[in-house]
Amino acid sequence: MITIYKYKITTNCEIELPHLAKLLTVQSQGNNPFIWVLLDTEDKILNKYKFWTIGTGCDAESIVEKEYLGTFQLSNPVLVFHVFYEIL
């Protein structure tokens, strides 16, 4: 079945996803960051994805060659983060 799942992410995390998965977006929900992924639940071949979350104004040298997924904001206080990833 083709469907959309969401996954909570942390500052540096790894998530296994079906190999044909499409990363759609990153957004905050309830003051936590999540990614939404279009995937086939019957696809049994998995790839490991590594995600990095970098705050605005922080050192980003480690992610310059990674793929950019998106930007999200958290409140209390207002913070802006940028998510990058690579397939391992």
C-alpha positions as MATLAB code, in Angstrom:
seq = 'MITIYKYKITTNCEIELPHLAKLLTVQSQGNNPFIWVLLDTEDKILNKYKFWTIGTGCDAESIVEKEYLGTFQLSNPVLVFHVFYEIL';
ca = [
       0.000    0.000    0.000;
       1.303    3.455   -0.887;
       0.817    5.788    2.068;
       2.368    8.677    3.997;
       4.002    8.056    7.384;
       5.492   10.525    9.810;
       8.608    9.998   11.898;
       9.865   12.012   14.845;
      13.462   13.114   14.390;
      16.139   14.211   16.824;
      19.294   16.300   16.393;
      21.270   13.432   14.822;
      19.315   10.281   14.113;
      19.066    7.308   11.786;
      15.819    5.879   10.403;
      15.318    2.834    8.183;
      12.933    3.522    5.300;
      11.858    1.521    2.241;
      14.369    2.032   -0.553;
      11.851    3.789   -2.827;
      10.635    6.158   -0.099;
      10.254    9.850   -0.930;
      10.997   12.408    1.757;
       8.213   14.994    1.552;
       8.765   17.604    4.250;
       9.958   18.404    7.743;
       7.743   20.399   10.098;
       7.130   20.849   13.787;
       4.058   19.439   15.458;
       3.440   19.914   19.175;
       6.881   21.570   19.464;
       8.636   18.434   18.106;
      10.201   17.966   14.659;
       8.799   15.321   12.297;
       9.438   14.211    8.740;
       6.687   13.006    6.423;
       7.551   10.230    3.988;
       5.670    8.755    1.024;
       6.339    5.010    1.016;
       5.151    1.590   -0.051;
       4.403   -0.524    3.037;
       5.020   -3.681    0.965;
       8.565   -2.618    0.005;
      10.771   -4.867    2.152;
      14.117   -3.502    0.944;
      15.247   -0.905    3.495;
      17.791    1.907    3.363;
      19.190    3.625    6.423;
      18.853    7.419    6.384;
      20.945    9.676    8.595;
      19.458   13.062    9.559;
      21.202   16.129   10.972;
      19.417   19.092   12.529;
      21.398   22.335   12.543;
      20.249   25.524   14.252;
      20.455   28.871   12.493;
      23.809   30.474   13.284;
      25.412   27.156   14.356;
      28.438   25.503   12.753;
      27.216   23.724    9.609;
      30.542   22.577    8.190;
      29.697   18.900    8.774;
      26.613   19.000    6.507;
      27.772   20.997    3.478;
      27.722   17.902    1.230;
      24.439   16.481    2.577;
      20.985   16.807    1.005;
      18.751   19.582    2.354;
      15.247   18.476    3.402;
      13.742   21.612    4.911;
      13.474   24.124    7.731;
      11.219   24.090   10.788;
      10.586   26.335   13.786;
      10.046   25.574   17.455;
       8.495   28.044   19.879;
       9.216   28.960   23.506;
      11.684   30.425   22.639;
      11.422   30.724   18.874;
      14.207   28.646   17.317;
      14.811   27.862   13.639;
      16.404   24.583   12.523;
      17.450   23.129    9.179;
      17.388   19.401    8.388;
      19.872   17.618    6.131;
      20.168   13.923    5.310;
      22.060   11.229    3.455;
      21.329    7.622    2.591;
      23.911    5.384    4.224;
];
